[in-house]
Amino acid sequence: MAFKDKIHIPFWRNLDVVTFCICMGLAFIGWLLVYRVGGGEEDVEQAGSFLATSAGKQTMWMILAMALFWLTMLFDPKFWETFAYGFYAAAMVGLIAVLFLGSNIKGATSWFSFGGMTFQPSEVAKFATCLAVSAFLGRFNTNLEHFRSQTVAFGLILLPILLIILQPDPGSALVFFSFLVVFYRQGLSPTLYLIGAFILVNLIAGFVFDTQYISLGLLLLGLLILGYNATRNNKSMGRYTKRQNWALGLAGIAVGGLAYWQYELPADFGPLLAGAALFAGLGIYMWMREKQGKLFRLLTFAVLFGTGIAFMAHYTINNVLKPHQQARIKLWLTPEECDPHGPRYNLEQSKLAISSGGWDGKGLFKGTMTRLDYVPEQTTDFIFSTVGEEQGFIGSVSIIVLYLVLLFRLTAIAERQRTTFARSYAYCVAGIFFIHFFINIGMTMGLMPIIGIPLPFISKGGSSLLGFTIMIAVLLRLDSTRKRDLGNLAA
């Protein structure tokens, strides 16, 4: 009988209370902030009823989210692993459907509209991708050291990224790169992360610098390599070979200099072609002549590859991206070039609101900048600025600490799981929460690009609230099963 009693222990007795309370606390803080901005008497009079205000709608979403949480906890944990690919397929269908049936809001076709409310399928796609990636990593024959497993794993996250970019919603698409956290935990080679970091640095360089300077740096680095290669002491290198090296170096100077001064060529292709030609010739030459020139060949390829990426980034931001997308990137990397009354206005107002809070803030419901709507999107993307103004440095740090504790709890839950599926799912959730938390707070202070992703449980929005709620609910359900199984073994 004691054994049976152990089996039938209710799941809520094994609930991770700390994680549950943190999430509930963040949701309540979010409701207060939304109520403070859109739940006053003037808002009720204007909307006709409390439920028609922003605070009223958020209240209904919170009630629905709580009901969804407890409903999710009733399902057996095996249900989520068994139907993971089904949820993933349904979510992809939703991402495709919104392209044709969705409403265009702020330049993106990312929402379904019904009854005066909107729903964003990309939030469901995050949860479904968590399940699908975890189910795949939990298979006995999955090994991320093998190319086949890597292809499938990356394919699972690239498909929703491509569909979301078509909307276009680059902010939501960026969140899916958080799955690199679980890939690393499951054994993906660190070399791939170094390559990714290299690509990212060159992308940023392409956004910031003109092709003129990229080409100049390319040529200078090439000449350094040539000079070292031509003058180093190597008995296997004869006089004729050294003359060839010097000739190639002088030719590079001439071609590079000509291309640099002819910068006015269409689409800035002159410097790129000259630099590429120089390094292509250099790479081929050294590959054929140097038996022990692996470092130089690697460096040559890295410079060629990096410069190509930088040029594509530079060309894309100036010729492919839409003006509002260009403004967001330039606002992050070169804010001094942006109009303070245009794209820079939102960021400047957000910074002013946060700095005006001082040490302990102006007090709840007493923020003048947020109360007078100086800060745009203050209930969604820039809701952290409301915290900074009304609660000051102490309140802002308290929110950050709450999120850090939550992330610590999520990783602790991940490491104590007994199945690969549960551990992978916990890391997927932790990665998504980290990206949302880090980017949202960073963009309100100008540290990250303004890409429009919500602050978990705090920003106004039913789609994000339901998405984060079901992610946490499934995680806590999986964790409660682990504790029950340990109890059975002990019995």
N, C-alpha and C positions, 0 to 999 in steps of 0.2 A: 504493500500500500504506500509505503514511503517513496518507493521508486516511481509509482504512478503519480503521486503528488508532485514529485519533482518535474515530471514531464508536463504536467498541466499548470505549472506556475504561469500566471498571466504575464504577458510581455511587458506591461507597464511597470511591473516590479523591477525589471532589469533595464529600465530606460536610463540612458545616460542623462542624469538630471542637470548636470552642469551645462552641457551643450544645449539641451532643450531650453533652459532658463535664459541663456545668453541670446538665443534666437528670439525668444519671446520678448526679452528686454529691448532688443534692437527694433523689433516690430512696433512695440509700444512707443519708443522714442520717435520712430518714423511717423506714427500716427499723430503724435503731439505736434511735430513740425508741420505736417500737412494741415492739421487743424488750425495751427497758428497762422498759416498763410491763407487758407481757403475755407474756413469754417466759422467766421464771425457773423455778426448780425447782418452786416451789409451784404455779405455773400449769400446768406439765406434769403434775404429779401430780393436780391437780384435773381437768384436761381429759382425761387418759388417755394422751395422746401429744403430741409437739411440734406436729405438723401440725394438731391440734385447738385449739391456742392462738391468740390474736390474732396473735402473731408468726409462727406457722406458716402461718396462712392468708394473711398478707401476703406471706410468702416465695413461696407458690404463685402469688399474683397477680403478683408481680414477675417470676417465670419466664415466666408467660403473657404479660405485657406485653412482655418482651424478645423473645419469639417473634413476637408480633404486630408489633413494630417492624420486624424484619427481613423478615417476610412482606409488610408494607405497602411496604417499599422495593423489592420485586420487581415491583410493578405499574408499568406505564407511566404517567407523569403525566397523559396525556390521559384515562386511564380515570376519574379522579376528576372531571374536568370533564364528561365525557360522561354519566356516571351520577349527577351531583350531585342532580338532581331526584328520581331513583329512591331514593337514600338518604334524601332529605328526606321523601318520601312514606312510606317504611318506618318512619322515626323517628316520624312523626305517628301512624301506626297503633299503634306501641308505646305512645305516650303515651295513646291512647284505650283500648287494651287493659288497661293497668295500672289504670285507673279501675274496671274490672269484675273483673279477675282478680288484681290485686295484693294484697299483704299490708299491713295497716294497722300501721305502726310509728310510735310517738310521735305519733299523731293525724293522720298523713298516709299516704294510699294511694299511695306513690311507688315501691315496690319489688316485684319478682318474687322469690319465695323458692323455692329448689330445693336439695335435698341439704344443708341446713344453711347455705347461703350465700345472699346476696341480690344482686340486680342492679338498678340504678336506670336506667331508660330515658332519663331527662332528660339524663344524661351523653352518651349517644349522640346525642340531639337537638341538643346544642350543636355537635358535630362536623358533623352533617348540615346544620344551618342555616348553618354556615360555608361548606360547599360550595355550597348553594343560593344564598345571598346573593352569593357570589363569582361563580358562574356567571351570575347575572342581571346583576351589574354589569359582567361581561366581554362582554356582548352589544354589538354595534356600535350598536344603536338605543336603548340605555339612556342616559338623561340625567336626572340627579337635579335638574336645574333645572325639569323638566317635572312637572306634577301626576300624570300617569299613571305615570311611573317611580317617583315618591315613594310612590304608593299601593301598588304591587306590592312595593317594597322593605320598606316598613313592614308590609305584610301578611305577608311571610315571617317576620318576627320576632314579630308579634303573635299568630299562630296558636299556636306553642308556648307563649307566655306565658299565653294563656288556658287551654290544656289543663293546664299545670302548676299554675296557680292553683286549678283545680278539684280538685287532689289533696288538700289544698292544700299547696303548697310555695313560699311567696313568695320564699325565698332563692334557689332555682334560677331562678325566673322573673326575678328582678332581674338575673341575669347576662346575659340576652339584651339588655339595654339597652347592653351594651358594643359592640354593632354600630353604635351611633351614631358610634364612632370612624372606622370605615371609610366610613360615609356622608359624614362631613365631609371625609375625604381625597378622596372621589370627587366632591365639588362641591356637597353639600347646603348650602343657604343658612345662614349664621351667624345670621340673624334667628330661625330656628326654634329654635336652641339658646338664644338669649336668652329666647324665649317659654317654653321648657322650664324654664330656670332660674327664671323668674318663677313658674311653676306650682309648682315644687318648694319655693320659699321660702314660698309661701302655704299649701302642704300642711303644712309643718312648723309654721307659725304656727297653723294650725287644730288641730294635735295638741297644741301647747303651751298656747295661750291659750283661755279660755272665749269663747263667742260674745258675751258681755257686753262684753268689751274689744275684740273685733273690731268690733262695731257702734259702740261709742263712737269708736274710731279712724276708722271710716268717716264718721260724722257730723261729727267735728271737721275732717277733711280736706275734706269737702263745704262746710262753712261757710267755710273758708279760701278755697276756689275762688270761692264766692259773694261773699265780701267783696272779693276782688281784682277780680272781674268787675264788681261794682257801683260801686266807687270809682275805677276807673282812668279816665284821661283819654282819651275816645274821642268825637270829634266826631259820628260816625255814630250814637251812642247818645243818644237824647233823654231828657228828664226822665221821661217816662212809662215808658220801658224800665227806667230805673234804679229807679223805684218798684216795678216788677214784680220786679226782682231782689231788692230788700230784702224785699219781701213773701214771696218764696219762701224766702229765708234765715231769716226769722223763723218761718215755718211749719215749716221743717226743724228749728229749735231746739225748737219745741213738740212736734212729733211724735217727734223723737229722744229728748227728755227723758222724755216719757211712756213710750216703749218701754223706755228704760233702767231706769226705776223699776219697770216691770212685767215684770221679768226672770223671774218665776215662771211665766210662760205656758208651756203644754205644749211640750216639746221645744225650748224656747228660740227659738221662731219669732217672738216679738214684736220683738226688736231687729233680726233679719234682715229681716223684712217692712218695718219702718219705714225702715231704711237703704236697702233696695232701692227702695222707693217714692220716697224723697227723691232718690236719684241717678238713677232712671229719669226722674223729672220734670225734674231738672236737665239730664240729657243731652239729652232731647228739646227742651227749651226752648233750650238753647245751640245745638243743631244748627240750629234754625229761625231764631234771631235773629242768630247770629254768622257772618258770612261768612269771617272770618279766625280762627276759634276752633278750629283743628285740634288745637293742643296741649291745650286744655281738653277737647275731645271725646275725645281719646286717653286723657287722664288719667282722665276720668270712666269710660270703658269699662274701663280697667285696674283701677280701684278696684272697680267692680261685679263684674268677672270674678274678681279676686283674692279679694274677700270671699266670693263664691259658692263658690269652691274651698275657702277656709278653713273655711267653715261645713260643707260636705260632709265635709271631713276630720274636723272635730270631731264631727259626727254619726256618721260611720262608726266611728271608734275607740271611741265609747261605746255604740253601739247595734247595730253590724253585726259587728265583729270578735269572735272568740272570746276568752275570758279570757286564754289563754296568748299569743295574738297581741297583745292589748292590753298585756300585761305586757312584752313585748319592746320595743315602741315606747316605752312610758313609762320603761322601764329606761334607754333611750338618751337620751331628751330630758329627763326629770324623774326621775332616779334617787333623789333624796331622798324621793320619795313612795312608793317601793317598799319592801316588807318586807325587811329585811336577812337574815331567815331564810327568805325565800321566793324570789321572782324574782331578788333582788339577790345571793343567796348565791353563785351560780356566778361572777358577775363579781367579787365581792369576793375570793373564793378565788384566782381567776386573777391579779388584781392583786397579791395578797400573795405568790403564788408567784414572779411576775416580779421584784418588788422585793426579795425575799429572796435573789435570786441575787447581788446586789451587782455589783461590777466584773467579776470573772472567774468567778463561779458557784461552786457547791458541788462540781462535778466530775461526770463521767458516772456514772450509776447511783447518785448520792448525794443526789438531791433528796428531802427528807423529805416535803414536801407532796404531791408527785406519787406517791411510793412508797407513801404511806399513803392514797392516793385521796381527798385533800381536794378536789382539783380534778375536777369532773365532766367527762365527755367529753374526757379529756386525751389520747386518741389520735386524736381526730377534730377537732371544732370548736376545742378549746382546746389543741391540741398545742404551740402557740407558747409557752404558759406553761411547759411542760416545758423548752424551750430556755432561757427566761429564768432559771429556777431553777438549772439545772445548768451552764449555760454563761455566765450573767451577761450584762452589758452587751456585752462583746466578742463573745460568741457570737450574741446577738440581732442586733447590727449586722451581723455577718458574713452571717447568713442574709438580712437585708434587702438587703445589697449584692449578694449572689448573684442575687436576684430582679431587682434594678435592672439588673444587667449582662445578665441574660437578656432583659429587656424591651428594652434597647438593641440587643441582637443581633437580636431579632425585627423591630424597626423598620428596622434596617440591611438585613436580608434583604429586607424588603418593598420598600424603595426601590430595590434593585438588580435587581428582577425586570423581565423584558422583556414580560410579558403582564399585562393588567388582571386576569385571573382569579387569577394567582399573587400579584400585589401585594395584591389585595383579600383573598385568603385569609390572607396573612401578617398583615395588620392585624386581621382577625377574631380570629385566634389571640392576637395581642398584647393586644387588648382584653379577651378572656376571662381571660387570665392576670392582667392588671392588676386586674380586678374581684375575682377570687378572692384575690389577694395582699393588696390594699389593705383589703378588708372583713374578711378572716379575721384578719389581724394587728391591725387597728383594733378589732375587737370584743373581743379578749382584754384590751384596755386601756380599754374603755369609750368609745372614740372613734367607733365605728360600732355600729349595732344588731346584736343577736345574732340572726342569721337562719340560721345553720347551713349554711354552705358550706365545703368543705374547702380546706386550703392545698395548692396544686399539688405533687404528687409526695411530699409529706411526710405529710399526714394519712392515717390508715388507711382503707382502702376500695378494693375491687377495681374498682368502677364508675368512680370518678374517676380511678384510676391508668390504667386502660385507655383512658378518654376522652382524658386529657392525652397519653398515649403516642401514640395514633394521630393526634392533631392535629399533634404535633411531627414524627412520621414522615412524614406527607404533605407538610408544609412543607419538611422537609429534602430530600425526594425532588424536589419542584418546584425547589428551589434548586440541587440537583446537576445537573438538566437544563439550567438556565440556564448553568452553568459549562461543561457539555459543548458546548452550542451555541456559546458564545463560542470554545471551542477549535476547533470545526469551521470557524468563520468565519476564524479566524487561519490555519488550515491552507490 
